Amino acid sequence: MTRPLLRTVLSMLLSLAATRAFSDPAPSSGEPYELVRALQAVQDGIANGDTAAHGSHIALIRQIGEKFLAADPTVWSSPQNGQALVIYLLSGGAPQIVRKLPRDKINVDKALFDGALAYVEGRQDEARELLKDVKPRTIASGMGGQVALVQGALFARSEASLAIERLDDARLLLPGTLVEEAALRREILLVGQAEDFDKFEFLTLAYIRHYRNSVYAGDFWQRFSTGLTQSNLALDDRRFARVSALLEQVDRASRLKLYLVIARGALIRGKLAVVSLAAERALTLSADATPDRERAHFYRGASRALTDEYDGGFAELKALDRSKLAERDVLLLNATLQLALDIRKSITGPAVVMSADKPPPTPARIDLASSNAMLARAKSQLGELELLTRDHRP
């Protein structure tokens, strides 16, 4: 069977599973592990963009809980059913249902069971302690992938490298599932914070390839934007073409906002080559006479005035319609103009006497690395680094 045909058939089967799950999730005689498999099939449909599956899976979780309560207590002596109970919990199952089941009959590792219960009940510290030594690859893959995903969430703040490792495990243990989709969404932000661009690019392309139609795709792109703009990932002009290729995957309005955020962040950090590149892209995406267009002119003018196009850049800055700029951009504009004047003054020098018919020379290139003191003063005045982290991301 060809790959396109296989995908079509799979999509049809998942849609059918979602529809049947809503009306009758499984036969009343079904084993718990069979019920959980039905739940996983519906959730995997969500990862593939099945809105019917998304609308039905909460009802399915509730119905499965009712089946669990009605089941013969002896079914829980099966390790397969015990593992299914942990998967059910970590797939959105109700902890109050699980607490009503005969714990002494449930055949599953105590740390895994108690850790899963602690996690879904919001007892994060306890969950971390119970699950920290669990190696996902040493347990059944269905449960291991779910546990790895949870570990990625639990250790994201305290041990980011461990969280990334566990999210890698989740993706490898349960490929093509909602678990992998969720792992990609969580990992993209952590990798961005770690400033590992190669992996950031890899994860983005993997998501686009497999889950661009996911019901949760908007959350992925939100995390992508945050990871890209609240780090130095986009501030290296040598990889700007690769960044632009990734940005081609988002909608035009979001792409414009991201280029503006990148240009602003690069200006504050003195990465003028990136400012110029991002501002030029923003200009091509923005409409005439809009605030976004004015911001793009501001950033491009700044990059020119502070490098080798002083006169043209300074004129572009002076021509800006300040009424279309936000207050914090007006403050940054004022600081940029003053910085440009200070740099020009330091280049020409007060002692240099120019003839009336010979204007001051424009330097071929100004390296801001030699003007760190002035740039630091501008940053200090505006507190721009702190403000940047508070931006509302697209």
N, C-alpha and C positions, 0 to 999 in steps of 0.2 A: 504494500500500500504506500503510495507516495506521501511525502510529508504534508503537503497542503490538504490532501484528502483526509489524512489521519487527524489533522487539527480540526477539520470540519466535523468529522464524526464525533470527536471528543467533545467539541462544543455542544453538539446536539444532545449527547448523553448527559452532560452536566446540566443543561437546561431541563431535561426530562427529570433528572434526579431532584432538582430544586422544586419543580412543580409537584412531583409525587410526595416529596418530603413535607410540603405544606399541608397536604390533605391527609396523608397517611405515611409517616416517617419510616415505618418498618413494620413487619408482621408482629403481632402481639407476642408471638413465641420466640422472637429474635433474641439472640444472645446479646449482652451488653456491648461486646466488641463489634458486633454487626451494626448496632445502632450508632456507635461512634464512627464507624466507617461511613455510614450514610451522612453523618454530620460533616465529616471531613470532605466528602465529595461535594457537598453544597458549598462549603467554605472555599474549596478550590475553584468553584465556579465564580465566586466573588472576585478572586484574583484574576480571573480571565474576563471580567467585565460583565458578568451575568447579574443584572439588576433584580431579576426575579429571585435569584438565590439570596441576594442581600436582603430582600424584603421578607423572605421566609425563614431565615436561619434562626432568628430569635424564637419564633414559635416552635421550631424544630428542637431547639435546646430545651425549651420548657416541656415539650412532649416526651423527650428522651428522659428527662428527670422523673416524670411521672411513671414511665416504664421501669426505671431503676427501683423506685419505691415499691412497685407492685411485683418485682421479680422475687423468685424463691431465693432466700438467703444463701442457699448452697451454691448458687452460680458464682458467688464471689470467691470461692476457693480456687477457681481457675486463674492461673497467673495472667492469661490473656485478658480476662475480664478485669482483673486488678489493674493492669496497665491501662486498659481502656478507661478506667475511672479517673486516673491521673490525666490522661489526654483530654477527657471530657472537662475536667476542672480548668485546664490550661487553654481550652478552646472556648471559654466563656461560660462554662457550666456553673450552676448555682451551688455555692458552698453549703447553703442551708439544706439543700437536698442531700448532699453527700454526708453531712453530719448525722442524718437520720438513718444511714445505712449501718449494718452490723460491722463495726470496725474489726472485731475479733475474727470475722470471717473473711475479710478482704486480704487476698494474697498478693501483696506488693511491698516493696522495700519501704520501711517506716520513714526513713529520711526523705525519700521522694514524695511519699504521700503527705507527710506533715509539711514539707517545704512547699508543695503545690498549694495546699490549703492555706498556709500562711500568706503566700503571695497573693492569691485571689481575694483574701480578706484584708489586704492592705498592711499586713505586718511585715514590712520590708526587711527590717534588721534581722528578724527571726528567720525569714526566708533565705536571706543571704547566708546566714550561719549554717542552715540545714543543707543548702544546695551547693555551697562553695567547693566541696571536694568531689562532687559528682562529675565524672568524665562521660559526657554524652555519647561518645563513640563506643563505650563499653557496654551500653544497654541497648535494648531493642530500638531500631532506628525510628519507628513511629513515635515512641515516647522520648527517645533521645533528642530528636529534632525540636520537639516542643520544649523540653527542659533547657536545651541550649539557647533557644530564643528568650526564655525567661531569664536565664543567667545574663544574657546580653543586656537586658533591661535593668537587672539588679545591680550590675557592676559598672554601668555606663559612666557614672560620676566618680566613683571611688577608684576604679581600676580600668581605665579606658582600654588599655592594651588587652587585658583579659576579656573584656566585653567584645572587642573586635574579633578575638580568637573564637569565642563562643558563637558569635553570629555567623562566622565562617562555617563552623560546625553545623549550625542550623540549616544553612543553605545547601551544604553538601549531603546532609542526611535526608532532607526532604525536598529535593528539587522539583520544580513544577507545581508547588503547592502554595497555599496562602502563607504557610510558615516561611518559605523562601522569600515570598513577596514582602512580608513584614520584616524579615531580617535585612533585606536590602534597604528598606525605608529607614530602619534604625541605624544601620551601619554607615550609610552615606554621610550622616551628620558627624559621627565619631571620626571617620576617616578625614573629613574636611577639617575638623578641629586638630587632628594630628598632622595636617598639611602634607598628606601623602597623595600627591596629585595623580600619580599613575593608577593607584587603586581607586581613587575617587572617579577617575575617568572610566575604569573598568566596571565599577558597580553601576554607574550611570548607564553605560551602554548595555549592560546585562538587563537592567530594568526596562529600558526602551525595547530591547529585543523580545522580552518575555511578558512584560506586565504593563505596557503603556496603556492598555484599556482597563486596567484594574479599577474597581470602584474607589480604591484609596489612592489613585495616582496623584490627586491634588496634594495629598499629604507628602508624598515623595518629593514633588517639585518644591514644596515649601521648605523641606529639609535640605534639598539640594541648594536652593537659593541662600539659605542661612549658612550652610557649610562653605559655599563659594565666597560669599561677601563678608563674612566675619572672620576671615583668615587671610593669609597671604597667597592663597592658591592662584588668584587671578592677577597678582601684581608682578608677575615675571613676564616681561614682554616677549621672551623667547618662546613661551608656550601659549601666547595669546591666540594664535590660530586654532589651537586645540580647544581652548576655552570657547571660542566663537562657534566651533563645530558643535559643542555640547549645547550651547545656547540656542542653536537652530532648532532644537527639539521642543522648545517651549513656545507658547503663543507670542504673537508680536508685541502685545501690550506688556507682558511680563518681561520679554526680552529687552524692551526699551528701558524699563525700570531697573533691570539688573545692570545694564550698561551704565546707566547714570550713577547707580550705587558704586559700581566698580571705579568709575572715573573719579568720583568724589573721594572714595577711600584712597585711591592711588595719589590724588593731589595732596591729601593730608600727610601721606607717608613719603612724599617727594619722589614718587615713581612716575616721572613725567612722560616717559615713552608710553606707558600704559594709559595715562590720562588722555593722551592724544588719540591713541587707537580706540579707546572706549568712547570718547566724545564723538569721533567721526562716525562710529557705528550708530550712536544715539541720534546724531543729526539726520542720518538717512532714514531712521525709523519714526522720527517725530514730525508732527504736522506744523505748518507755519503758524506763527503768532500764538503758540501755546506755551505755558510755563515750562513744559518739558523741553521744548526747542530752545528756550532762553537759557535753561540750565546747561544744555549741551554746548551752546555758544560760550557760556561762562567757563566751562571746563576746558574747552578747546582753546579759548583765548588765554587762559592761565598757562596751559602747557606751552603755548607759543611765546608768551611774554617772558616766561622764566627760562627759555632756552635760546634758540638762535633766530627767532622771529619777533624780537622785542617790539618793534614799532607796530607791526600788524597785530600782534597779540594784545598790546596795550590799547590799540584803537578798538579792537573787538570788545575788550572789557569795558571801555568807556561808553560804548554804544549800547550796552545792555539796558533793557527796560527793567529797572530794579523793582517796579511794582509787581512784576510777575515772578519774582524770586521770594522764597520763604525767608523769614528773618534770619535764620541761621546761615543761609547762603549769602545774604547781604553782608553779614559779619565776616564770613569767609572771603567774600569778594574784597571787602575793605582791607583785610589782612593781606590778601594776595597782591593787591595794588601797591600797598606799602612795601611788601617784600620785593616786588619787582623794582620799585624806585630805589630801595636800599641796595639791591644788587647792582643796578646800573650805576648808582653813585660810587659804589666800591670799585667798580671796573674803571670808570672814567677818572675818579679821584679828584678831590677839590683843587689840587695844585696844578692840574693839567689845564693849560690855556689853549683854547681852540680858536682858530681864525674864524671870522664872521662867515666866510663862504664854505667852511668845512664843518659839517655836523659831527657830533660825537660818534665815534665808531661803534657799530653794533658787533658784539663779540660773536665769533663763529659758533661757539657753544659754551654754555655756562653749566658747570657741574655743580649741582646742589649739594654734593657731598662736602664741598668747601664752604658752604653757607649753612652749616648745621645749626649754628647759634641763632641765626635769624629764623630759620624754620622752626626751631624749638620754641622760640618766643611766640611765633604765630600759633603754634599748637597750644601752648600754655594759655594764651589769651582766650582762645575759643573753647577749649576743652573738647575738641572735635572727636578725638578718639572715643571718648565716653559717649558722646551723642550718636556716633555712628552705630554703636552696638544697640542703640534703642530704636533704630529705624524700623518702620513697618515694612516687612518684606512682602514682595508679590507672591 
